[in-house]
Amino acid sequence: MTASEMVGTDITHAFLLVTPTGLLPITYANVNYLLIGNLSVGSIPGVIIRSKISAKFPARPLKGFVAILIILSGIKLL
């Protein structure tokens, strides 16, 4: 998998996980709209910048970096 395919897959995976999770609190009227706005303002430029950088970055170090992030996220959940 190329670096750009990996980033695209990661973005798609995040979208599919975050959308239902984000919509669930709306059904319970427990929504922090300020937080949603802040996350959106930060995430949209982040996706654009990340996709541009990943096209120029070597695939092997990028894969290692993403693997480390996933491992650290898993450890944090324990």
Beta strands, then each sheet from edge to edge (+ up, - down):
end
